[in-house]
Amino acid sequence: MAQGFTGTAQVKYAPEEDGPFRCDRCAYFNARACKQPDVARDPQVPKRNGKPWVDDGGCCEYWKRAESSSNILLLRIGHGDTKR
């Protein structure tokens, strides 16, 4: 987070301009809504229809890397190998 800024009191949520990570790259992020339960309970995190409504580029102390195709280890299987 930007120097001197700690985000919200409970979960340290910070908007895009103050965060080092991005909500849209977090496992808890779902179309601008955050699924992390402590973030949902933080009264300082903006809400829409009762759900935490976060910036794509925001972040908090619960940020967790989302799984993506770039993080998947691929195993190459050789076809045509006749040795057993």
C-alpha positions in Angstrom: 0.0 0.0 0.0 1.1 3.6 -0.5 3.4 4.8 2.2 1.4 6.0 5.3 -1.9 4.5 4.1 -3.3 1.4 5.9 -6.7 1.0 4.3 -9.8 0.2 6.3 -9.4 -0.5 10.0 -10.5 -4.2 9.9 -9.2 -5.8 6.7 -7.0 -3.0 5.4 -8.9 -2.7 2.1 -7.5 0.0 0.0 -8.8 1.4 -3.3 -6.9 1.0 -6.6 -4.6 4.0 -6.1 -3.3 2.8 -2.7 -2.9 -1.0 -3.2 0.1 -3.1 -4.2 -2.1 -6.0 -5.4 -5.2 -6.1 -7.6 -8.6 -7.5 -6.4 -9.3 -8.8 -10.0 -6.3 -11.1 -9.6 -7.5 -12.5 -6.2 -9.2 -15.8 -5.6 -12.0 -14.1 -3.6 -12.9 -11.6 -6.4 -16.1 -12.2 -8.5 -17.2 -9.5 -10.8 -16.3 -6.6 -8.5 -17.8 -8.4 -5.5 -15.5 -9.8 -2.8 -16.3 -13.3 -1.4 -13.9 -13.1 1.6 -16.1 -13.2 4.7 -14.1 -10.8 6.8 -14.1 -8.3 4.0 -18.0 -8.6 3.8 -18.2 -7.8 7.5 -16.0 -4.7 7.4 -18.3 -1.7 7.6 -15.8 0.5 5.8 -15.7 -1.5 2.6 -18.2 -0.2 0.1 -21.3 -2.4 -0.4 -23.7 -3.0 -3.2 -26.8 -5.1 -2.6 -25.2 -6.0 0.8 -22.0 -7.5 -0.8 -18.5 -5.9 -0.7 -18.1 -3.9 -3.9 -14.4 -3.5 -4.5 -12.2 -1.8 -7.2 -10.7 -4.1 -9.7 -7.3 -2.7 -8.7 -8.0 -2.5 -5.0 -6.5 -4.9 -2.4 -6.7 -5.9 1.3 -4.8 -8.1 3.7 -6.6 -11.2 2.6 -5.4 -11.0 -1.0 -4.8 -14.6 -2.4 -3.5 -15.4 -5.8 -6.2 -16.6 -8.1 -5.6 -19.8 -10.1 -5.1 -19.2 -13.7 -4.0 -21.2 -16.8 -0.6 -19.6 -16.5 -0.2 -21.2 -13.0 -1.0 -24.7 -14.1 1.9 -27.2 -14.6 1.5 -29.0 -17.8 2.8 -32.6 -18.2 3.9 -33.5 -21.7 3.2 -37.1 -22.5 5.2 -38.6 -25.4 3.0 -40.3 -27.9 4.4 -43.1 -30.0 6.8 -44.4 -27.3 6.9 -48.1 -27.7 9.2 -48.9 -24.8 7.4 -50.1 -21.7 
